[in-house]
Amino acid sequence: MSVTVAGGWRSALLTGAVLAVTAVSGAISFAPPASAQVRVKADKTLIGSVGPVLTFTATPVSQVAGIRSEQVYLPDGILPADVQLVSGPSGWKLKPGLLSVIISGPALDTGETARWKLKVAFLPVVTAPTVAFPTWETYSDGTLIKWAEVAGIGDGVADRPAPLLKVTDDYAPAGKATLPIDPVAPPGVVTGKENQPVPVAATSFGSDGLSSTSLVVGIGIVAIAAAGVVSAYRRRRRWF
């Protein structure tokens, strides 16, 4: 009887060990890390830009299957019908949906990175510094990974973050500051951020737009001309 019990314990321990190893191996073969696995960048990042090309890169997280499709959800302002597939894995095609586009084709090799480029009509005008493109990733074994989480301020790092495109609203050329012309300021004077007049030349300008130097020269010419008239008048009195 004691031998049978010992054998039963050994069998139970062996079965438990096999299950534990299987669970651990499964976790190792498919354990998406917290860092972003789908990334996006663009050749134009200014909001409102026409015809930017978005480049997506998806690093696989499965060690047993390859990526076979990527479903990209579009932000407000971009219609699926206005998206074109510029390039992608061999044999992959684009299919527009209601709120997204699906890029799919023959499954890639296990561990192979998926890269594709999409051309959109324009970048949406947003107030945030980034635009999210949530992406659902499907593998050849049917596994679906949703890279769709957008962490808010103070939320920490998302477990499966959505691809974020950094955008800008800076319309001034890089490295070149511009000063707006103040319609109230005198001609030749511009104003800065504090609405303080900044002379653009060393000479000061009067309300009529003439420099003080020109004003002095003009007065001198008038004085000389007046003296000439007086002298001529005196000579004329002598002549007549």
Protein Blocks (a to p, Z undefined) as FASTA:
>chain_A
ZZmmmmmmmmmmmmmmmmmmmmmmmmmmoccdfbdfbdcddfbfcghiahiacddddddf
bfkbccfbdcddddehiafklpccfbdcehiacdddfkbccdddddddehiacddddddf
bdcddfbfbdcdddddddfkopacddfbccdehklpafbdcddddddfbfbdghiacddd
dfkbcghiacdfkopacdfbfbdcdfkopafklmmmmmmmmmmmmmmmmmmmmmmmmmZZ
